[in-house]
Amino acid sequence: MIKKIKDKLLGTPKSGGHEIPAAPPAPQRPPEHRRRMEDRLGPDESLISARSSFRGEISGRAGVRIEGEFLGNIRSEGLVRLAESGKVKGNIESPYVILEGELEGDIRTAQHVELRSRAKMRGNIKTAILAIADGCVFEGQIDMPSPEAQPLKFAEKRSPESGSA
């Protein structure tokens, strides 16, 4: 009798009872695995609004969105997005660049660059991944790493089960 009371109080399972296993927690996707580049925008991003112009240099860890005019270089560890109304005369160094407006300058050391349909660019691009939409205007050179420089792909090592129909 004392054992039954102790088991009830301490929550130890009864010898003949069935336990329901707890469901494993749902897998969480790391924040860097987002579907679209726009999803990389954060609350810290810098903004040059559509009715303003800026001259100088932008440097930082957060993203940058330019809807107005900017004369100078941009170095960012986040997404740099040049909106359709935006114009930049200078170079951009960022891992992720979306270009919808006008850029006169180079895009350097990027991992992923998108030139959207209304983009106009005069300059060179150095990137691993490049997407160019129909209708955009591009004048320059593209430098992409060779396939030998790419990381190795995962190869399935398991052999198919034999005897299955």
C-alpha atoms as an extended CHARMM CRD file, in Angstrom:
* protein
*
       165  EXT
         1         1  MET       CA              0.0000000000        0.0000000000        0.0000000000  PROA      1               0.0000000000
         2         2  ILE       CA              2.7950000000        2.4100000000        0.8730000000  PROA      2               0.0000000000
         3         3  LYS       CA              4.4300000000        1.6280000000       -2.4880000000  PROA      3               0.0000000000
         4         4  LYS       CA              1.2010000000        2.5350000000       -4.3440000000  PROA      4               0.0000000000
         5         5  ILE       CA              0.9500000000        5.8910000000       -2.5250000000  PROA      5               0.0000000000
         6         6  LYS       CA              4.6510000000        6.5730000000       -3.1290000000  PROA      6               0.0000000000
         7         7  ASP       CA              4.2510000000        5.7270000000       -6.8490000000  PROA      7               0.0000000000
         8         8  LYS       CA              1.2680000000        8.0960000000       -7.0920000000  PROA      8               0.0000000000
         9         9  LEU       CA              3.0720000000       10.9560000000       -5.3440000000  PROA      9               0.0000000000
        10        10  LEU       CA              6.3950000000       10.5810000000       -7.1410000000  PROA      10              0.0000000000
        11        11  GLY       CA              4.8880000000        9.7200000000      -10.5030000000  PROA      11              0.0000000000
        12        12  THR       CA              6.7940000000        6.5050000000      -11.0410000000  PROA      12              0.0000000000
        13        13  PRO       CA              5.1140000000        4.1550000000      -13.5110000000  PROA      13              0.0000000000
        14        14  LYS       CA              3.2490000000        1.0800000000      -12.3900000000  PROA      14              0.0000000000
        15        15  SER       CA              4.8040000000       -2.1890000000      -13.4210000000  PROA      15              0.0000000000
        16        16  GLY       CA              1.8270000000       -3.2850000000      -15.5260000000  PROA      16              0.0000000000
        17        17  GLY       CA              0.8890000000        0.1370000000      -16.9630000000  PROA      17              0.0000000000
        18        18  HSD       CA              1.4700000000        1.3530000000      -20.4900000000  PROA      18              0.0000000000
        19        19  GLU       CA              3.4680000000        4.5100000000      -21.0190000000  PROA      19              0.0000000000
        20        20  ILE       CA              2.7010000000        6.9100000000      -23.8280000000  PROA      20              0.0000000000
        21        21  PRO       CA              5.9690000000        8.1860000000      -25.2600000000  PROA      21              0.0000000000
        22        22  ALA       CA              6.2690000000       11.9440000000      -25.5730000000  PROA      22              0.0000000000
        23        23  ALA       CA              6.2140000000       13.2780000000      -29.1240000000  PROA      23              0.0000000000
        24        24  PRO       CA              9.5790000000       14.5490000000      -30.2970000000  PROA      24              0.0000000000
        25        25  PRO       CA              9.7670000000       18.3200000000      -30.6700000000  PROA      25              0.0000000000
        26        26  ALA       CA              9.0880000000       19.6780000000      -34.1500000000  PROA      26              0.0000000000
        27        27  PRO       CA             12.3060000000       20.4020000000      -36.0480000000  PROA      27              0.0000000000
        28        28  GLN       CA             13.1230000000       24.1040000000      -36.1930000000  PROA      28              0.0000000000
        29        29  ARG       CA             14.5990000000       25.5960000000      -39.3640000000  PROA      29              0.0000000000
        30        30  PRO       CA             17.6660000000       27.6990000000      -38.7460000000  PROA      30              0.0000000000
        31        31  PRO       CA             17.0600000000       31.3870000000      -39.5840000000  PROA      31              0.0000000000
        32        32  GLU       CA             19.5680000000       31.3350000000      -42.4630000000  PROA      32              0.0000000000
        33        33  HSD       CA             17.4180000000       28.8340000000      -44.4130000000  PROA      33              0.0000000000
        34        34  ARG       CA             14.7390000000       31.1790000000      -45.6400000000  PROA      34              0.0000000000
        35        35  ARG       CA             12.7950000000       30.6860000000      -48.8410000000  PROA      35              0.0000000000
        36        36  ARG       CA             13.1540000000       34.1470000000      -50.3310000000  PROA      36              0.0000000000
        37        37  MET       CA             15.9060000000       36.7130000000      -50.1420000000  PROA      37              0.0000000000
        38        38  GLU       CA             13.3940000000       39.3400000000      -48.9830000000  PROA      38              0.0000000000
        39        39  ASP       CA             12.8900000000       37.2780000000      -45.8370000000  PROA      39              0.0000000000
        40        40  ARG       CA             16.4280000000       38.1900000000      -44.8140000000  PROA      40              0.0000000000
        41        41  LEU       CA             15.3600000000       41.7670000000      -44.0700000000  PROA      41              0.0000000000
        42        42  GLY       CA             15.5310000000       42.5890000000      -40.4120000000  PROA      42              0.0000000000
        43        43  PRO       CA             14.2730000000       45.3310000000      -38.1310000000  PROA      43              0.0000000000
        44        44  ASP       CA             17.7610000000       46.8800000000      -38.0620000000  PROA      44              0.0000000000
        45        45  GLU       CA             17.9680000000       47.5770000000      -41.7800000000  PROA      45              0.0000000000
        46        46  SER       CA             18.9910000000       51.0250000000      -42.9790000000  PROA      46              0.0000000000
        47        47  LEU       CA             16.6790000000       52.8840000000      -45.3360000000  PROA      47              0.0000000000
        48        48  ILE       CA             17.1980000000       55.7140000000      -47.7750000000  PROA      48              0.0000000000
        49        49  SER       CA             13.6680000000       56.7990000000      -48.6250000000  PROA      49              0.0000000000
        50        50  ALA       CA             12.3460000000       57.5290000000      -52.1110000000  PROA      50              0.0000000000
        51        51  ARG       CA             12.3700000000       61.3150000000      -51.7730000000  PROA      51              0.0000000000
        52        52  SER       CA             15.8620000000       61.6620000000      -50.3870000000  PROA      52              0.0000000000
        53        53  SER       CA             19.4520000000       61.4540000000      -51.5650000000  PROA      53              0.0000000000
        54        54  PHE       CA             22.5680000000       60.5450000000      -49.6500000000  PROA      54              0.0000000000
        55        55  ARG       CA             26.2750000000       60.8750000000      -50.3430000000  PROA      55              0.0000000000
        56        56  GLY       CA             28.8850000000       58.9480000000      -48.3900000000  PROA      56              0.0000000000
        57        57  GLU       CA             29.5480000000       55.3570000000      -47.3640000000  PROA      57              0.0000000000
        58        58  ILE       CA             27.3030000000       52.7770000000      -45.7320000000  PROA      58              0.0000000000
        59        59  SER       CA             28.9290000000       50.0190000000      -43.7080000000  PROA      59              0.0000000000
        60        60  GLY       CA             27.3870000000       47.6120000000      -41.2240000000  PROA      60              0.0000000000
        61        61  ARG       CA             26.0310000000       44.2180000000      -40.3070000000  PROA      61              0.0000000000
        62        62  ALA       CA             22.3570000000       44.9600000000      -40.9370000000  PROA      62              0.0000000000
        63        63  GLY       CA             20.6470000000       45.0860000000      -44.3090000000  PROA      63              0.0000000000
        64        64  VAL       CA             20.2050000000       48.1740000000      -46.4610000000  PROA      64              0.0000000000
        65        65  ARG       CA             17.2050000000       49.2240000000      -48.5470000000  PROA      65              0.0000000000
        66        66  ILE       CA             17.5970000000       52.1000000000      -50.9710000000  PROA      66              0.0000000000
        67        67  GLU       CA             14.5420000000       53.7180000000      -52.5050000000  PROA      67              0.0000000000
        68        68  GLY       CA             16.1260000000       57.1330000000      -53.1510000000  PROA      68              0.0000000000
        69        69  GLU       CA             19.4990000000       58.1880000000      -54.5770000000  PROA      69              0.0000000000
        70        70  PHE       CA             22.8480000000       57.2030000000      -53.0980000000  PROA      70              0.0000000000
        71        71  LEU       CA             26.3370000000       58.2110000000      -54.2050000000  PROA      71              0.0000000000
        72        72  GLY       CA             29.0290000000       56.1020000000      -52.5410000000  PROA      72              0.0000000000
        73        73  ASN       CA             29.9840000000       52.5610000000      -51.6180000000  PROA      73              0.0000000000
        74        74  ILE       CA             27.9250000000       50.0800000000      -49.6040000000  PROA      74              0.0000000000
        75        75  ARG       CA             29.4130000000       47.3150000000      -47.4460000000  PROA      75              0.0000000000
        76        76  SER       CA             26.8750000000       45.2150000000      -45.6120000000  PROA      76              0.0000000000
        77        77  GLU       CA             26.7680000000       41.7680000000      -44.0440000000  PROA      77              0.0000000000
        78        78  GLY       CA             23.0090000000       41.6400000000      -44.6800000000  PROA      78              0.0000000000
        79        79  LEU       CA             20.7550000000       41.9670000000      -47.7040000000  PROA      79              0.0000000000
        80        80  VAL       CA             21.1900000000       45.0420000000      -49.8950000000  PROA      80              0.0000000000
        81        81  ARG       CA             18.0150000000       45.8530000000      -51.8060000000  PROA      81              0.0000000000
        82        82  LEU       CA             17.8600000000       48.5900000000      -54.4090000000  PROA      82              0.0000000000
        83        83  ALA       CA             14.1770000000       49.3360000000      -54.9800000000  PROA      83              0.0000000000
        84        84  GLU       CA             12.7150000000       50.2250000000      -58.3790000000  PROA      84              0.0000000000
        85        85  SER       CA             12.8560000000       53.9480000000      -57.5370000000  PROA      85              0.0000000000
        86        86  GLY       CA             16.4220000000       53.6650000000      -56.1950000000  PROA      86              0.0000000000
        87        87  LYS       CA             19.6160000000       54.8140000000      -57.9140000000  PROA      87              0.0000000000
        88        88  VAL       CA             23.1420000000       54.0350000000      -56.7430000000  PROA      88              0.0000000000
        89        89  LYS       CA             26.4430000000       55.2300000000      -58.1370000000  PROA      89              0.0000000000
        90        90  GLY       CA             29.0740000000       53.2010000000      -56.2930000000  PROA      90              0.0000000000
        91        91  ASN       CA             30.0910000000       49.6480000000      -55.4550000000  PROA      91              0.0000000000
        92        92  ILE       CA             28.1810000000       47.1390000000      -53.3550000000  PROA      92              0.0000000000
        93        93  GLU       CA             29.8640000000       44.4750000000      -51.1940000000  PROA      93              0.0000000000
        94        94  SER       CA             27.2510000000       42.2040000000      -49.6590000000  PROA      94              0.0000000000
        95        95  PRO       CA             26.4210000000       38.4920000000      -49.5860000000  PROA      95              0.0000000000
        96        96  TYR       CA             22.8720000000       39.1070000000      -50.8790000000  PROA      96              0.0000000000
        97        97  VAL       CA             21.8050000000       41.7600000000      -53.4060000000  PROA      97              0.0000000000
        98        98  ILE       CA             18.4110000000       42.3860000000      -55.0060000000  PROA      98              0.0000000000
        99        99  LEU       CA             18.5050000000       44.9660000000      -57.7710000000  PROA      99              0.0000000000
       100       100  GLU       CA             15.2760000000       46.4810000000      -59.0520000000  PROA      100             0.0000000000
       101       101  GLY       CA             16.4850000000       50.0490000000      -59.6580000000  PROA      101             0.0000000000
       102       102  GLU       CA             19.6070000000       51.5310000000      -61.2850000000  PROA      102             0.0000000000
       103       103  LEU       CA             23.1910000000       50.7260000000      -60.3070000000  PROA      103             0.0000000000
       104       104  GLU       CA             26.3240000000       52.2080000000      -61.8140000000  PROA      104             0.0000000000
       105       105  GLY       CA             29.0830000000       50.2670000000      -60.0870000000  PROA      105             0.0000000000
       106       106  ASP       CA             30.2070000000       46.7660000000      -59.2020000000  PROA      106             0.0000000000
       107       107  ILE       CA             28.6570000000       44.0730000000      -57.0210000000  PROA      107             0.0000000000
       108       108  ARG       CA             31.4580000000       42.2240000000      -55.2410000000  PROA      108             0.0000000000
       109       109  THR       CA             31.8640000000       39.1460000000      -53.0440000000  PROA      109             0.0000000000
       110       110  ALA       CA             28.2070000000       38.1890000000      -53.2260000000  PROA      110             0.0000000000
       111       111  GLN       CA             26.7170000000       34.7670000000      -52.6480000000  PROA      111             0.0000000000
       112       112  HSD       CA             23.3970000000       35.4810000000      -54.3700000000  PROA      112             0.0000000000
       113       113  VAL       CA             22.4420000000       38.3210000000      -56.7180000000  PROA      113             0.0000000000
       114       114  GLU       CA             19.0610000000       38.9460000000      -58.3430000000  PROA      114             0.0000000000
       115       115  LEU       CA             18.5990000000       41.3900000000      -61.2170000000  PROA      115             0.0000000000
       116       116  ARG       CA             14.8460000000       41.8650000000      -61.4760000000  PROA      116             0.0000000000
       117       117  SER       CA             12.9080000000       42.8600000000      -64.5980000000  PROA      117             0.0000000000
       118       118  ARG       CA             13.1610000000       46.6580000000      -64.1510000000  PROA      118             0.0000000000
       119       119  ALA       CA             16.8100000000       46.6530000000      -63.0420000000  PROA      119             0.0000000000
       120       120  LYS       CA             19.4270000000       48.6470000000      -64.9420000000  PROA      120             0.0000000000
       121       121  MET       CA             23.0450000000       47.9310000000      -64.1450000000  PROA      121             0.0000000000
       122       122  ARG       CA             26.3230000000       49.1100000000      -65.5850000000  PROA      122             0.0000000000
       123       123  GLY       CA             29.1830000000       47.3470000000      -63.8280000000  PROA      123             0.0000000000
       124       124  ASN       CA             30.6710000000       43.9670000000      -62.9930000000  PROA      124             0.0000000000
       125       125  ILE       CA             29.2530000000       41.2160000000      -60.8010000000  PROA      125             0.0000000000
       126       126  LYS       CA             31.2010000000       38.7010000000      -58.7110000000  PROA      126             0.0000000000
       127       127  THR       CA             28.8310000000       36.1280000000      -57.2130000000  PROA      127             0.0000000000
       128       128  ALA       CA             28.2070000000       32.4280000000      -56.6790000000  PROA      128             0.0000000000
       129       129  ILE       CA             24.5170000000       32.4960000000      -57.7220000000  PROA      129             0.0000000000
       130       130  LEU       CA             22.9880000000       34.9100000000      -60.2360000000  PROA      130             0.0000000000
       131       131  ALA       CA             19.3630000000       35.2950000000      -61.3270000000  PROA      131             0.0000000000
       132       132  ILE       CA             18.6100000000       37.6420000000      -64.2220000000  PROA      132             0.0000000000
       133       133  ALA       CA             14.9780000000       38.3830000000      -65.0920000000  PROA      133             0.0000000000
       134       134  ASP       CA             13.6500000000       39.1090000000      -68.5770000000  PROA      134             0.0000000000
       135       135  GLY       CA             13.5540000000       42.8290000000      -69.2770000000  PROA      135             0.0000000000
       136       136  CYS       CA             16.4560000000       43.9430000000      -67.1120000000  PROA      136             0.0000000000
       137       137  VAL       CA             19.3690000000       45.8520000000      -68.6350000000  PROA      137             0.0000000000
       138       138  PHE       CA             22.9020000000       44.7060000000      -67.7830000000  PROA      138             0.0000000000
       139       139  GLU       CA             26.1750000000       45.9930000000      -69.1820000000  PROA      139             0.0000000000
       140       140  GLY       CA             29.3090000000       44.4910000000      -67.6820000000  PROA      140             0.0000000000
       141       141  GLN       CA             31.0690000000       41.2550000000      -66.8500000000  PROA      141             0.0000000000
       142       142  ILE       CA             30.1050000000       38.3830000000      -64.5890000000  PROA      142             0.0000000000
       143       143  ASP       CA             32.6310000000       36.4460000000      -62.5020000000  PROA      143             0.0000000000
       144       144  MET       CA             31.3190000000       33.2110000000      -61.0160000000  PROA      144             0.0000000000
       145       145  PRO       CA             33.3920000000       30.4780000000      -59.3470000000  PROA      145             0.0000000000
       146       146  SER       CA             34.1270000000       27.4210000000      -61.4450000000  PROA      146             0.0000000000
       147       147  PRO       CA             32.3470000000       24.1350000000      -60.6270000000  PROA      147             0.0000000000
       148       148  GLU       CA             35.6120000000       22.7800000000      -59.2180000000  PROA      148             0.0000000000
       149       149  ALA       CA             35.5340000000       25.4920000000      -56.5570000000  PROA      149             0.0000000000
       150       150  GLN       CA             32.0330000000       24.5060000000      -55.4040000000  PROA      150             0.0000000000
       151       151  PRO       CA             31.6010000000       22.4070000000      -52.2390000000  PROA      151             0.0000000000
       152       152  LEU       CA             31.1400000000       18.6840000000      -52.7290000000  PROA      152             0.0000000000
       153       153  LYS       CA             27.5660000000       17.4380000000      -53.0280000000  PROA      153             0.0000000000
       154       154  PHE       CA             26.1980000000       14.7670000000      -50.7160000000  PROA      154             0.0000000000
       155       155  ALA       CA             26.1530000000       11.3160000000      -52.2920000000  PROA      155             0.0000000000
       156       156  GLU       CA             23.8100000000        8.6120000000      -51.0450000000  PROA      156             0.0000000000
       157       157  LYS       CA             25.8880000000        5.7120000000      -49.7020000000  PROA      157             0.0000000000
       158       158  ARG       CA             23.0480000000        3.3510000000      -48.9290000000  PROA      158             0.0000000000
       159       159  SER       CA             22.3160000000        0.7360000000      -51.5510000000  PROA      159             0.0000000000
       160       160  PRO       CA             18.7150000000        0.0810000000      -52.5840000000  PROA      160             0.0000000000
       161       161  GLU       CA             17.0490000000       -2.7850000000      -50.7720000000  PROA      161             0.0000000000
       162       162  SER       CA             17.2010000000       -5.9880000000      -52.7630000000  PROA      162             0.0000000000
       163       163  GLY       CA             14.2050000000       -8.2320000000      -53.1890000000  PROA      163             0.0000000000
       164       164  SER       CA             11.6110000000       -5.4570000000      -53.1010000000  PROA      164             0.0000000000
       165       165  ALA       CA              9.0160000000       -5.4230000000      -55.8630000000  PROA      165             0.0000000000
